[in-house]
Amino acid sequence: MKINWGTGIVIALVFFISFIMFFVLRMTLDERSNHELVREDYYKAELGFQDEINAQNNALKNKVNLGIEKNAEGILIKFPEKLNLKDIKGTVSLYRPSNKGLDFELPISLSHSHLLIPDNRLLDGRWDIKVFWEYQGEAYLFKDKITYNKGKE
């Protein structure tokens, strides 16, 4: 049987379309390919974005920057010592981009000018830290991204 050029083009197109469909189906049905949004409440969080911008601007305007230090015990978040620690209220959110099951949130309760996130709560890798806190009626926000390695400073 002799194949002319028209039949060859049709056969090539059928193979190409089959090849593309195989990969489309493989990517949509594979459990390792997680196609979820970054956050469950993505659209709700987007509405509060202006509040975050205002809180970050408050921190810059009032010069109340926080510091982050990695040590053998975990992550140390340092608050300015000039502030009255009893008036600070808020939360520390740790977000793991690679696995939403590892995300957690801690309330801020200070007895010293620092807050320790213990080493046993953290895995090696990238973490996005968001500290949202209020002091004397003003809202403040501090964001940072760190790569944490257990036992290394």
C-alpha positions in Angstrom: 0.0 0.0 0.0 1.3 3.3 -1.0 0.8 6.4 1.2 0.5 9.7 -0.6 1.4 13.1 0.9 -2.2 14.0 1.9 -2.6 10.8 3.9 0.8 11.4 5.5 -0.2 14.8 6.7 -3.5 13.5 8.2 -1.6 10.7 10.0 1.0 13.2 11.3 -1.8 15.5 12.6 -3.6 12.6 14.3 -0.4 11.5 16.1 0.3 15.1 17.1 -3.2 15.7 18.5 -3.1 12.3 20.3 0.3 13.3 21.8 -1.1 16.7 23.1 -4.3 15.1 24.4 -2.2 12.5 26.3 -0.3 15.2 28.2 -3.4 17.3 28.9 -5.2 14.3 30.4 -2.1 13.3 32.3 -1.7 16.7 33.9 -5.4 17.2 34.8 -5.8 13.7 36.3 -2.5 13.4 38.1 -2.7 13.9 41.9 0.8 15.3 42.1 -0.2 18.2 40.0 -2.2 20.3 42.4 -4.2 23.0 40.6 -5.7 24.7 43.6 -5.5 28.4 44.4 -2.7 29.5 46.7 -5.2 30.2 49.5 -8.7 28.9 50.0 -9.9 32.5 50.8 -8.0 34.1 48.0 -10.7 36.5 46.9 -11.6 37.5 50.4 -8.0 38.2 51.2 -7.7 40.3 48.1 -10.4 42.6 49.4 -8.4 43.3 52.6 -5.2 44.2 50.6 -5.7 48.0 51.1 -5.7 47.4 54.9 -2.4 45.6 54.6 -0.9 48.5 52.6 -2.1 51.0 55.2 -0.6 48.9 58.1 2.7 48.6 56.3 2.7 52.4 55.7 2.0 52.9 59.4 5.1 50.8 60.3 7.2 52.9 57.9 5.8 56.2 59.1 6.2 55.5 62.8 9.5 53.7 62.4 8.5 50.6 64.3 10.3 47.9 62.2 10.5 44.4 63.5 13.6 42.2 63.2 13.9 38.5 62.4 16.7 36.4 63.6 17.3 32.7 63.0 18.9 30.7 65.8 19.2 27.1 67.0 15.9 27.4 69.0 13.9 28.7 66.1 12.9 32.1 64.6 13.1 35.1 66.9 10.9 38.1 66.0 12.2 41.2 67.8 9.8 44.0 68.6 11.0 47.5 69.3 12.0 47.8 73.0 10.6 51.4 73.3 7.0 50.0 73.1 4.8 49.0 76.0 4.7 45.2 75.5 1.3 44.9 77.2 -0.4 47.1 74.5 0.8 44.9 71.6 -1.9 42.5 70.3 -2.0 40.6 67.0 -1.0 37.4 65.2 2.0 35.9 63.5 1.2 33.9 60.3 3.6 31.5 58.8 2.8 30.5 55.3 4.5 27.6 53.5 4.1 28.1 49.7 4.8 24.5 48.9 2.3 22.9 51.3 -0.7 24.7 52.7 -1.1 22.0 55.4 2.0 23.3 57.1 0.6 26.9 57.5 0.0 28.0 61.0 -0.8 31.1 63.0 0.3 32.2 66.5 -1.2 34.9 68.7 1.3 37.5 69.9 1.8 37.5 73.7 5.0 39.1 74.8 6.8 39.1 78.2 10.0 40.2 76.6 10.6 42.3 73.5 10.9 39.2 71.3 8.7 36.3 70.3 10.1 32.8 69.6 8.7 30.5 67.0 10.1 27.1 68.2 12.2 25.0 66.0 9.9 22.0 66.3 7.1 23.9 64.5 9.2 24.6 61.4 10.5 22.4 58.6 13.4 23.2 56.4 12.6 25.4 53.4 10.9 28.7 52.5 8.4 30.4 54.8 6.5 33.6 54.3 6.1 35.4 57.7 3.4 38.0 58.2 3.2 39.8 61.6 -0.1 41.8 61.9 -0.2 43.7 65.2 -1.9 46.6 66.8 -0.4 49.1 69.2 -2.4 52.0 70.8 -5.1 51.8 68.1 -2.7 51.8 65.1 -2.4 48.7 62.9 1.0 47.6 61.7 2.2 44.9 59.3 5.5 43.3 58.8 6.2 40.8 56.0 9.3 38.8 55.3 10.4 35.7 53.4 13.0 33.4 54.9 14.6 30.1 54.1 14.8 28.1 57.3 17.4 25.3 58.0 17.1 23.4 61.2 20.1 23.7 63.5 21.8 26.4 61.3 21.8 30.1 62.1 
